[in-house]
Amino acid sequence: MVLQENFRRVEPYVPGEQPKDNNVIKLNTNENPYPPSPLVTEVLNGVSGNDFRKYPDPDVSDLVSTLADYHGVDKENVFVGVGSDDVLAMCFLTFFNSGKEILFPDVSYAFYKVWASLFNIKYREIPLNDSFEIEPEDYFTENGGIVFPNPNAPTGLALPLSDVESIIKANPNTVVIVDEAYIDFGGESALSLVDKYSNLLVTRTFSKSRSMAGMRIGYCIGCKELISVLNSVKFSFNSYTMSSIAIKTGVASVKDDDYFKRMVTKIVDTREKSKKVLTSLGFTFLDSSSNFIFAKHREIGGDELFNALKENKIFVRYFNSPRINDYLRITVGTEKEMEKLFAFLKDYIDKRQK
């Protein structure tokens, strides 16, 4: 059909499964197992009809100002979007237009490849080394832009800030995006470098550490020129991207810093305990600085364990891809959820080894 010859065809990103059954242990999409701040609940309890009847603030002024104060930057350094996916997609659309290849790791967030394909951006995946680490020197080459998560996903490994800076410094003529979706759980943020490098953008999300994946709030921080250009692109096609309720709940979350830090500490403590249990069960894993653990068993394949867990209503993430098809990405849940996971794994492994 001639009409179809002009269709844009993209292999879409496949998110983690969202089971309809609530009676499951869901450890497959790196959601926070704890509720958001009680201040968020207060905001939701006070929602009125005007929150739906009127258009939201197109400038997202309250949330932008709150984030700027929280991070000690000017509001002109902050851009807000509907989840960090929206922010990242906007950055791809805005900054990666040179015609040169953009660079990102081969084992990383799968959406990078999708956005590049969607926007007709040339790209090259840079292989992680044999230890699944980013080698900074691999990015010291001509390119049309760079993006990588830190800590990386799905590996969970964090790149030292000195290595992050070396990549930024080596590429003064292209935008470098450091995707910090998981930085609150470990690693050192690149936000301290924003004033030093005008080519740096740091993206963040409320979906992980702030327990607000369903509200869709993301943002990035960079020099005022980059943020201004991002806003120009945003206002070129959609002025009202974030709902009034999302704006209000986002502000409430940021203002309850004590609760936020306590929940992050709780998850990190559970993660470290989980590493010890996984080791005792015969797993090896990368030393995660995130809210998940990327692990494989010494004797049992990842696909087998994934299916066995799913049949017993325990959902983890499995990537049937080269280099990582023996690994499971296990989100850190509550202590009780992790205990149930480990009890099942112990029983399954013991029976299989008899």
Solvent accessible surface area in square Angstrom, and as a share of the most:
residue,aa,sasa,rsa
1,M,157,0.70
2,V,115,0.66
3,L,105,0.52
4,Q,79,0.35
5,E,135,0.61
6,N,130,0.67
7,F,96,0.40
8,R,144,0.52
9,R,169,0.62
10,V,42,0.24
11,E,153,0.69
12,P,94,0.59
13,Y,53,0.20
14,V,108,0.62
15,P,87,0.55
16,G,7,0.06
17,E,82,0.37
18,Q,101,0.45
19,P,28,0.18
20,K,190,0.80
21,D,59,0.31
22,N,146,0.75
23,N,113,0.58
24,V,29,0.17
25,I,23,0.12
26,K,52,0.22
27,L,1,0.01
28,N,3,0.01
29,T,22,0.13
30,N,1,0.01
31,E,58,0.26
32,N,17,0.09
33,P,41,0.26
34,Y,27,0.10
35,P,89,0.56
36,P,38,0.24
37,S,6,0.04
38,P,75,0.47
39,L,65,0.32
40,V,3,0.02
41,T,68,0.39
42,E,110,0.49
43,V,38,0.22
44,L,77,0.38
45,N,123,0.63
46,G,58,0.56
47,V,45,0.26
48,S,58,0.37
49,G,53,0.51
50,N,80,0.41
51,D,17,0.09
52,F,145,0.60
53,R,167,0.61
54,K,114,0.48
55,Y,166,0.63
56,P,22,0.14
57,D,58,0.30
58,P,43,0.27
59,D,86,0.45
60,V,4,0.02
61,S,52,0.34
62,D,95,0.49
63,L,0,0.00
64,V,18,0.11
65,S,43,0.28
66,T,18,0.10
67,L,1,0.01
68,A,3,0.03
69,D,118,0.61
70,Y,79,0.30
71,H,41,0.18
72,G,68,0.65
73,V,38,0.22
74,D,73,0.38
75,K,116,0.49
76,E,84,0.38
77,N,15,0.08
78,V,5,0.03
79,F,3,0.01
80,V,6,0.03
81,G,1,0.01
82,V,51,0.29
83,G,0,0.00
84,S,12,0.08
85,D,37,0.19
86,D,40,0.21
87,V,0,0.00
88,L,1,0.00
89,A,20,0.15
90,M,8,0.04
91,C,0,0.00
92,F,0,0.00
93,L,71,0.35
94,T,19,0.11
95,F,34,0.14
96,F,6,0.03
97,N,105,0.54
98,S,72,0.46
99,G,49,0.47
100,K,94,0.40
101,E,68,0.30
102,I,1,0.00
103,L,0,0.00
104,F,4,0.02
105,P,2,0.01
106,D,45,0.23
107,V,9,0.05
108,S,19,0.12
109,Y,53,0.20
110,A,57,0.44
111,F,41,0.17
112,Y,0,0.00
113,K,83,0.35
114,V,21,0.12
115,W,11,0.04
116,A,0,0.00
117,S,45,0.29
118,L,67,0.33
119,F,53,0.22
120,N,111,0.57
121,I,17,0.09
122,K,131,0.55
123,Y,70,0.27
124,R,97,0.35
125,E,57,0.26
126,I,9,0.04
127,P,85,0.54
128,L,7,0.03
129,N,39,0.20
130,D,142,0.74
131,S,61,0.40
132,F,20,0.09
133,E,81,0.36
134,I,14,0.07
135,E,65,0.29
136,P,11,0.07
137,E,111,0.50
138,D,59,0.31
139,Y,1,0.01
140,F,90,0.38
141,T,57,0.33
142,E,130,0.58
143,N,7,0.03
144,G,5,0.04
145,G,0,0.00
146,I,0,0.00
147,V,0,0.00
148,F,0,0.00
149,P,4,0.02
150,N,2,0.01
151,P,0,0.00
152,N,4,0.02
153,A,10,0.08
154,P,7,0.05
155,T,0,0.00
156,G,0,0.00
157,L,34,0.17
158,A,35,0.27
159,L,15,0.07
160,P,78,0.49
161,L,28,0.14
162,S,80,0.52
163,D,44,0.23
164,V,0,0.00
165,E,37,0.16
166,S,35,0.23
167,I,0,0.00
168,I,1,0.00
169,K,138,0.59
170,A,47,0.37
171,N,9,0.04
172,P,92,0.58
173,N,142,0.73
174,T,27,0.16
175,V,20,0.11
176,V,0,0.00
177,I,0,0.00
178,V,0,0.00
179,D,6,0.03
180,E,2,0.01
181,A,16,0.13
182,Y,17,0.07
183,I,13,0.06
184,D,51,0.26
185,F,5,0.02
186,G,21,0.21
187,G,49,0.47
188,E,103,0.46
189,S,28,0.18
190,A,1,0.00
191,L,34,0.17
192,S,84,0.54
193,L,13,0.06
194,V,6,0.03
195,D,139,0.72
196,K,134,0.57
197,Y,29,0.11
198,S,80,0.52
199,N,13,0.07
200,L,0,0.00
201,L,0,0.00
202,V,0,0.00
203,T,0,0.00
204,R,23,0.08
205,T,12,0.07
206,F,1,0.00
207,S,9,0.06
208,K,35,0.15
209,S,3,0.02
210,R,21,0.08
211,S,21,0.14
212,M,8,0.04
213,A,33,0.26
214,G,78,0.75
215,M,50,0.23
216,R,85,0.31
217,I,0,0.00
218,G,0,0.00
219,Y,10,0.04
220,C,0,0.00
221,I,1,0.00
222,G,0,0.00
223,C,25,0.15
224,K,97,0.41
225,E,126,0.57
226,L,19,0.10
227,I,3,0.02
228,S,65,0.42
229,V,62,0.35
230,L,0,0.00
231,N,47,0.24
232,S,67,0.43
233,V,36,0.21
234,K,6,0.02
235,F,81,0.34
236,S,90,0.58
237,F,128,0.53
238,N,64,0.33
239,S,39,0.25
240,Y,94,0.36
241,T,28,0.17
242,M,5,0.02
243,S,58,0.37
244,S,21,0.13
245,I,24,0.12
246,A,4,0.03
247,I,12,0.06
248,K,99,0.42
249,T,0,0.00
250,G,0,0.00
251,V,21,0.12
252,A,10,0.08
253,S,5,0.03
254,V,5,0.03
255,K,140,0.59
256,D,26,0.14
257,D,37,0.19
258,D,93,0.48
259,Y,27,0.10
260,F,20,0.08
261,K,114,0.48
262,R,125,0.46
263,M,20,0.09
264,V,16,0.09
265,T,77,0.45
266,K,91,0.39
267,I,1,0.00
268,V,36,0.20
269,D,70,0.36
270,T,2,0.01
271,R,18,0.06
272,E,69,0.31
273,K,114,0.48
274,S,2,0.01
275,K,17,0.07
276,K,154,0.65
277,V,53,0.31
278,L,1,0.00
279,T,70,0.41
280,S,90,0.58
281,L,25,0.12
282,G,14,0.14
283,F,2,0.01
284,T,51,0.30
285,F,51,0.21
286,L,27,0.13
287,D,98,0.51
288,S,2,0.02
289,S,24,0.15
290,S,0,0.00
291,N,0,0.00
292,F,0,0.00
293,I,1,0.00
294,F,0,0.00
295,A,0,0.00
296,K,71,0.30
297,H,13,0.06
298,R,155,0.57
299,E,116,0.52
300,I,3,0.02
301,G,24,0.23
302,G,0,0.00
303,D,72,0.37
304,E,56,0.25
305,L,1,0.00
306,F,45,0.19
307,N,73,0.38
308,A,11,0.09
309,L,1,0.00
310,K,73,0.31
311,E,144,0.65
312,N,78,0.40
313,K,92,0.39
314,I,10,0.05
315,F,18,0.07
316,V,3,0.02
317,R,32,0.12
318,Y,43,0.16
319,F,44,0.18
320,N,123,0.63
321,S,45,0.29
322,P,115,0.73
323,R,100,0.36
324,I,11,0.05
325,N,65,0.33
326,D,69,0.36
327,Y,17,0.06
328,L,1,0.01
329,R,19,0.07
330,I,1,0.01
331,T,3,0.01
332,V,0,0.00
333,G,2,0.01
334,T,31,0.18
335,E,66,0.30
336,K,135,0.57
337,E,46,0.21
338,M,4,0.02
339,E,111,0.50
340,K,107,0.45
341,L,0,0.00
342,F,22,0.09
343,A,64,0.50
344,F,37,0.15
345,L,1,0.01
346,K,114,0.48
347,D,70,0.36
348,Y,54,0.21
349,I,7,0.04
350,D,57,0.29
351,K,133,0.57
352,R,112,0.41
353,Q,97,0.43
354,K,201,0.85
